[in-house]
Every structure is written in C-alpha cells, then in structure tokens.
C-alpha cells in the first residue's frame, strides 16, 4: 500500500511511472483490495449510530481521518491511473480504511468513541 501511495503522489506531480509493469498496472484490483480490507475490519466493529469525532485513544486520534482527495487530472502520459475518477475512488477507499482502523484502535483499547452530539 505504501508503494501505491508513492505512485499516487508521483502521478499527481506528473512523474512518469518507472519500470516496465508500473505503467500498465490496473487500479481496480487496488481498489478491490481496499474494499475487502474495509469489509473485513468493519465487520468486527459495532454498528455506527452517530457520527464519530476524531479521538479516543492516541492511536485513533493520530490515524488520518481523510486521505487527501485530488480532482487534478493525471499529468503523466504513462499514468497507471486510468482516470481521475479511479484515483479519487482509491483515495476515498483508503480514507474509509483509515477511519475503520481508528475505530478499531478505540475498540481494542476498550475506549468509547467520541460521538458527535449536535448542539453540545
């Protein structure tokens, strides 16, 4: 996954992908992998009944709550990202996974999730 994030960053900056296979890599399997991880880890968590605020344990507070989303078009002619949409979907799924990990960190530490209370 770390390598995939470097690919995203390089693509956003307009660097050409290096290596004979990197430019031909498919993004959908990467997205599918993130969705599978989300489903597996989310199944172990209690159902959400409110919005969850960042916080709880230190680990949950430090996990990024949102991956940066870019609407910029790929600049590299050999980009592995078949479209701007595929890059946005990948980053959105990554954001979901990090949110799920933050919830799991609180659960493992037996800490209540900080819930949003409108008007509080």
Secondary structure as GFF3:
##gff-version 3
##sequence-region A 1 120
A	DSSP	alpha_helix	2	13	.	.	.	ID=ss1
A	DSSP	three_ten_helix	22	24	.	.	.	ID=ss2
A	DSSP	alpha_helix	28	42	.	.	.	ID=ss3
A	DSSP	alpha_helix	58	62	.	.	.	ID=ss4
A	DSSP	alpha_helix	84	108	.	.	.	ID=ss5
###
